[in-house]
Amino acid sequence: MKFRSKKGQLPFIELNGEEIADSAIIIKELSQRTGLDLDASLTHEQRNVAHATISMIENHLVWVVMWWRTKYPDQVLKGYKVNLQHALGTRIPNGILNFFFKFAFGRKGAKKVKAQGMGVHSPEEVTKFGQDDLKVLSDMLADKPFFFGDDPTTLDVVAFANLAQIYFIDKEVSYALREYMTEHCPNLVGLVNRMKDRCYPDWEDICTTLDLNSHLPKPPAEETKDKEGTKDEKEGDKDKEMEPEDKDPEKEKADEKEKDTEENKDKDAK
């Protein structure tokens, strides 16, 4: 399983053998190849507003969340219920994996956040930045189902992708932005849940199994058992082939008697 694109980014997709990274480029490529445009109904002015808002989310709000993650990596593991052993498909104990995650993720992430500029601010200032971004989004959404009406557009997709990472943190983990969003921006909570129900009806399965294709039909259980049974039978036949054939006691006695007779004849001849 690949955890990063060649650019070192997430998300990324592989389409017909071609790797495409960065959500904006992915959406653009898919729109061009499929002829489907999420923003087809938007006016020129609305497209400009969407572009500016997406830039705010991806180049500001994202770094507010990243600051929190690098500052409290242990809270990230608890808040997102991350089982690194399961996610990485390894048998290395989670205690060891968690230690290296906190060290590597926190150290590297902190450097990036500081280089971007968010890391030089105090916790109170960073939190206020995030709250202001959430307030802007909440005011834009108002009482509409989606930002520009009854149907989702690219802005709704981008907003969901980032707001979900704030809202779905486990309730046992304290996070100021989630609490602010829940208390002061209930319409954003509604947007997140509408997008989840509309796009991810298999949400619980994805979160439980980490199966990226949980929406695809799986082979029936009986068929799986039949395949396993056939495999066991083949292995059994193979083992039988490797085992020596059963010996016939009567045949062994006859062979020994014949051998003794021939030895006696040789002695008499001498």
N, C-alpha and C positions, 0 to 999 in steps of 0.2 A: 504494500500500500504506500502511495506517495503522499507525503504530508506537506509538500511545498512544490510550487511550480518552478520552472527553470529561472524565473525572475525572483524566486524566493518569496512569492506572494500567495495569499489565499484571499478569495476563492480562485479556483481555476478549473477548467473543464478540458476534456480531450474529445474533439469532434472530428470524426473521420481520420484519426491518427494525428491531428494537429492540436497542439497544446495552446489554449487561450487563457491568459491570466488577466485579472482585474475585472471587477464586476461591471464597470461601465463599458469596457471593451467587449466583454462577453455578451452583454445585452445588445450592443450595437451589431455584433457579428451575427447573433441569432436572428435579429430583426431583418438584416439584409438577406440572410440565407433562406428564411422562412416566409418573408414578405409580410410579417406581422409586426405592427407598430403599436406599442402600448399607449403612445402619446398621439395617435392619429387624430383624435377628436379635440386636441388642445389648440388654442389660438397661438399666434406668435408671442403675444405677451405672456400667456400662461406658460409657454415653454421656457421663456426667459426666467420667470419666477421659479419654475421647477429646477432649472439649472443652478440658480443662485442658492436655493434651499438645499439641494443635494450637496453643493460645495460646502455649505455650512456644516452639514452632517458629517461628511467624509473627511473634512480637513480641520474640524474643530471639535465637534462632539465625540468623534471617535477617539481623539487624543485625551479627552477628559476621562473616558472609560479606560483607555490604555494606562493612564497615570494610576488609576485605582488598582488595576491588575498588577502592575509592576511593584506597587507599594505594598500590596497585601496578597502575595501569591498563594499563601495558605488559605485565604478566604476565597480565592478563585477556585481552588480544588473543592472546597466545601460547598460553595455557592452553586457551582455547576455540576456537583456530584461527579467529579471526574475520577474515573477508575483507570489510571494510566496503564495498568497491567492489561486490562481489557482493550483499551484504545490502541495500544501499541502491539498487541498480540504477542506478549512475552511472558515468560515465567519468572522473571526477576521480581522479587518481593516489592509490593507497593511502597513500603517504607523507604526503600532505597531509591525507587523511581521518584517519589515525592520530594526527597531531599535534593536530588539533582535537578528536578524541575524548578524548585524554589530558587536554587542557586543560579542556574543558567538563565531561566526565564526572567527572574527579577533583575539580574545583573545586566543582561543584554537589553532588556526592555527599558530599564531605567536610562541607559545611555541614549537610546532612540528618543525617548520622551524628552530628555533634557536637550538633545540636539534640536528637536522640533520647537522647543520653547516652552511647552507646557510644564516641563519638569522643574523650572526655576521658581514656580509660584508656590504659595503656601496652600495647605489642604483646604482652608476656608475659601481662598480665591478660586481654586480649581473647581470646587463644588458649586460656587456661585456661577462660574462660567457655564457649567452643565445645566444648572437650573434655568438660566436665561435662555439657553438653546431650546430646552423643553417648553418653556413658556411661549417662545416664538412659534414652535410647531403646533402647540395647543391652540393658540389664537388663529393660526391659519386654517386649521381643521374645523374649528368652531363646532357646529352641530351637524356637519355633513358626514355621510358614511365614509367618504374618502376625500382627499384634499381638493379634487376638482369636480366632485359630484358623486354620482351613483356607482361609478366604475373605477377600479384602481388603475393608476398610471405608474410610470417608472418611479415617481417620487414616493408613492405609497410603498412600493417594493423596497426601496432603499431605506425609508423610514422604519418599516417593519424589521428589516434585517438588523438594524442597530438598536431600536427600542426593545426588541425581544431579548437582547442580551442584557438589558437593564432590568426589565420587568420579571423575567423568569428565573432570576437568581433565587435560590432557596430562601424561604421566609425566615429560617433560623439564622441566616447571615445578615447582619445589619449593613445596609447600603443606602446612603443619603439620597442618591438620585432616584432609586426605586421608591423610596418612601415619599419623596417630593412628587414624583410622577403619579403615584397612587392617590395622594391626598389632593394635589392641586391641578392635575391634568387627567381626570378620569376619561375624557374623550380619547386621549392617546391610548389608554388601557383598552378601550373599546375597539380602537383601530387595530391594535395588535391582535386581539382575539378574533376579529373579523377576518383579518388576513390569514391567521393560523388556520381557522376553520375552512376557509375557502381554498387555500393552497396546500395545506398539510392535514388532510383527514386522518393520516396515519401517524400523526405527531407523537403519540404515546409509544408506538412501536419503534419509531426512529430513536427516541430518547432512551428506550429500554435496551434495545439490541444494537444500536449504532449501525444498523443496516441502512446503507445509503440508497438502497433500491427496495425498501420494504413495500412499496406500492405495486411491485411486480408480482404476478402470481407465482406461488411456489409449488413444486410437485407434491401430489397427495402423499400423506404419510404412509399409506399402504405400498405405494410405488417405491418409496424410499426403503421400506423394510424389505421388499422383494429384491431390490438391488443388493442390499446388504446380505440377504440370504444367499443369493447367487454367488456373491463374492466369497462367502464362507464355504460354500460347497466346492468352489474351484480350489480354494486353499486346501480343503480336506482331501480332494482328489490328488493334488500335488504332493501332499504329505504321504499319501498311500503309495504313490509311485516311487517315492524315495525310500520306503520301507522295504526290507528284504522279503522275498516271498516265503510263505509258510512251508516248512519242511515236512515231508512224508516219512514217518518213523519206519514203516515197512520197507520203503524204498532204500532208506539208509542201511538197514540190516542186510538187504540183498546185495548192496554195493560192497559192504564190508566183507561178506562171505565170499563174493567173487574175487575180491582182492586177496584174501587169505589163500584161496585155491590157486591163484596164479603164483603166489609166493612159494607155495609148497612144490609146485611143478618145477619152478626154477631150482629149488634145492635138490630135488630128485635128479634133475638133469646134470647137476654138478657132481 
